Amino acid sequence: MNIGLIGFGRIAQLKHLPALNKVATIAAVAERDLEQRAKLPASVALYTDYQHLLDDADVSAVVICLPSHLHAAAAVSAIERGKHVYIEKPLATTYEDGQRVIAAWQEAGTVGMVGFNFRFFPQYAQARAVIASGDIGDVVSARAIFTSRARTLPAWKQARDTGGGVLLDLATHHIDLSRYLFAAEVAAVSAETRTLTHFQDSASLTLTLTNGVNVQITAALADRERQQFEIIGTNGSLLIDRYAPALIQQPQSRRAAWQTQLKAVRFSPDYSQPFDDALGTFVRAAETGVQIAPSLADGMRSLEVVLAGEKSAETGQRINLAVPLEPFAR
């Protein structure tokens, strides 16, 4: 399959390009920056305007790696031309833009996927299976931490209008993981945000899921590198920690069948594997035309929770979300 890459920044160079080269042909890249364009091989067609890339009949699918506020326009244009699309998170920065993407996607019937690559860490898939099996009993609550070290952010990440804020940047991953791990939707959100160095670079959220589970999420862009997700059950708990040497279990009962199964699982020291798996999944889905999760609908649901969190932080109120007619089933 011939893939077009829209945007060729640092992460696209480090993660998307190597992952795609394993499963597809990079036929074209749209990038305005001459310095970045010079890093591409001569065999790749280069465009300064992604609209021209989308007119390339040889390109069947595109991976969108633009600044967040440009995601929706590029996605709609690609979908309207019949291209399959993989959009880095977030799906969009406003509700209206997100809905435009969803409407175009539903009409076209092309494959659409959002880059929630955390789902492709094997620890989360195994933890989801353990939760569903009932081996840790009823889930009482969960808490997640996702923080990154303090650094100078690109200009577009420093303002909300262009996609700034830790909710859109980091917390959106754990919002999606909350839906994925517990197979439930977010029914209500309470949130607080702070601006220390950059716009809303620190946030605390409490999600109430439709199955009654409460998830507390802490996210910050000026701390240290931390990624944890702890699930507390009546018979035991799971702690997924990317920077610990192993997945940690805290069972109340040593008879738990999952204890031995998960003891040997390790987090990869880098992000290559989840990017490889996520993009490989997208390419296979585009080749067959079969929709796959996390879909654009998952991206829209996470965006709605982010927007509700922003509203809660602004008003000091708990925000209730409308529950979709079809409950989470993936």
Secondary structure, DSSP 8 states (H G I E B T S, - for coil): -EEEEE---HHIIIIIHHHHHTTSEEEEEE---HHHHTTS-TTSEEESSHHHHHT-TT--EEEE-S-GGGHHHHHHHHHHTT-EEEE-S-S-SSHHHHHHHHHHHHHH---EEE--GGGGSHHHHHHHHHHHHTTT-SEEEEEEEEEEE-----GGGGSGGGT-SHIIIIIHHHHHHHHHHHT--EEEEEEEEE-SSSTT-EEEEEEEETTS-EEEEEEEEEE--EEEEEEEESS-EEEEETTSSS-EE--SSTT-THHHHHHT----SSSHHHHHHHHHHHHHHHHHT---SSBHHHHHHHHHHHHHHHHHHHHSS-EE----SS----
